[in-house]
Every structure is written in structure tokens, then in C-alpha cells.
Amino acid sequence: MSRIVRLAVLVLIAAVLPATSSLAQAPGYVRVKLVKAGLMVGAGGGNGVLTYRGRDYPFRVSGLSLGVTAGASVSRLEGWASGIRQVSDFAGTYSSVGGGGTLVGGFGGVQLGNEKGVKIALQGPRAGMEFAANLSEVRISLK
């Protein structure tokens, strides 16, 4: 009788595992174009696309940075978002502490996290002239 119980438990586990893995977190690929300008207080915005589980989700980005900011830049960043359980987790307020600089052209990166546990790591080329050492807050809203 114990063999029958063990077999039944194994069959039950095998039946449940595929359903559980489809609900697990999956990474999303992120592409975004940002325009930023400021003197002491910086502001910026842009648009992007999250590719998640084979579908594209357009989004808007707006943000504010406080600290030492001077200049203007345009960035085209790409990277990965992790910790997404459902697409709506991607929207929210992200924060990042960092600094960087660009003179005519360069390469930059940023790591952001939101209140739902989503982490975004982006990198890519920048154009313009900017120096920043600040605390940034970025808001992402799905279109």
C-alpha cells in the first residue's frame, strides 16, 4: 500500500510542476530612449518597450533627479528587467543612486528597482553634455 501512496504522490507532483513553472518569474527585455536636461534639478522623459513572454508592451518614462546635475543628454538604453511576476509589476516608481558623465558621446548604465521587487539593469550610448551625481526617481507607466 505504501508503494501506491508514493506513486500517487509522485504523479501529483509531476502534474503540479508544469503549472507552477508557468507562473514563475520571467525576465523581460527592455529598450528605452531617454532625454534629460537640468541645472541642479534635472528632469527627463522618454518611451520604451518591454518584451515579456514574447509580447511587446510600450511604456512611458518620466523622472526627476536631485543633486548636482548640469547639461543635457539623450540615451538609448537596453537591458533586462527581472522579478516580474505579471506585466503590471513593471509599472511603478523606481529609484537609483548613482552618477555619471557624458561629453558629446559616451556609454552609460543604470540599475533601478521598484516597490514590487522588479529590478532593471540598462546600458547604452549617450549623446550630449551632462554631469550628474544625484538621487534619481523614475516613474514607468504602461501605455
Summary of the structure (lengths in Angstrom):
residues: 143
radius of gyration: 20.5
end to end distance: 57.2
largest distance: 76.7
contacts: 424
relative contact order: 0.22
helix: 18%
strand: 70%
